[in-house]
């Protein structure tokens, strides 16, 4: 699957449903609850509650009813931390689940289209997808003096002109200075996003993160479309925003609705008749590649195991991201005797997984012939999110 080229946003009374589409295939569905919004990336002026040396961690009150958890690894160690009651500037890395509060960091990241600025960091780092030492050297030469702190060049920065990088750095500097000024004026706990509305717009964030490849942004809310277009005009970017007011629902475009239904099913039938069976669990997801149904189709010549697995691998990778499956994943491919064939299947799977923004660790084929990988946890599965949204309407 190639990089996403279309964003389709369906606005509901209680949520934004944002579909990222690549070549007509649904790559990711992000659900942002308007009644329970995510706080990831939000910056807070918190109040230190308890320092726990045994855990090298502390709890911080950020004013949401549950204390945030701050590890010492986000600082130079537990020694020298301020005393309980002191203000502390933190950013949410992961939303809490259940009774658990959010995971916090003191290494604030101010994210732009091309750069991520870490004011308390140092050095220049690169997205893993920016390859080639010559391009890295070129980019480093253009940005290392633009910001006082740490800089990460995002994937979109590859090939970017110097003036574009300089403009992005200027916007990040402006946002960071505003955060610093607010920190001097506010009493903890305080949420800076409430005072910086542009930081809360989920569609604007999505455009920021994927704007380098998006050719079209479709929204079925006229006011949001107009607001987003105004923001693009302010940034001097070409118009790609379209208000969808047609007779069919927005999610009928590219059959997004149908692809969501497929992502909620335990069984997917591929074009050849091969079936993928998904058996999700709390800590492990098993996926079986079943070629029996395809073998019985009339007029089809027998297919080699590697051909069947090469057809299945890209869809499996796509579904892991779309379903937001986390933890251990075991795939039972059709058995292949050739190491060369196994390497081809692994390479095909890895190619699509490389487009996934959530880190994935591939372990490969086991001695029993199963394929193992792990995918980092980034919130609930797609099924759990849609179920929670449906229950909120009851």
Secondary structure, DSSP 4 states (H G I P E B T S, - for coil): -----EEEEEE-SSEEEEEEEETTEEEEEEEEESSS---TT-EEEEEEEEEEGGGTEEEEE-SSSS-EEEEGGGTT-STTPPPTT-EEEEEEEE---TT---EEESS--EE-SSEEEETT--SEEE-TT---HHHHHHHHHHHTTTSSSEEEE-GGGTT--HHHHHHHHHHHHHHHHHHHHHHHHPPSSEEGGGG-GGGT-HHHHHHHHHTTT-SEEEES-HHHHHHHHHHHHHTTPPP-EEE--SSS-GGGGGGHHHHHHHHT-SEEE-TTS-EEEEEE-SSEEEEEEE-HHHHT-TT-----HHHHHHHHHHHHHHHHHHHT--EEEEEEPPP---HHHHHHHHHHHHHHHTT-SS-EEEEEE-TTS-EEEEE---SS-HHHHHHHHHHHT-
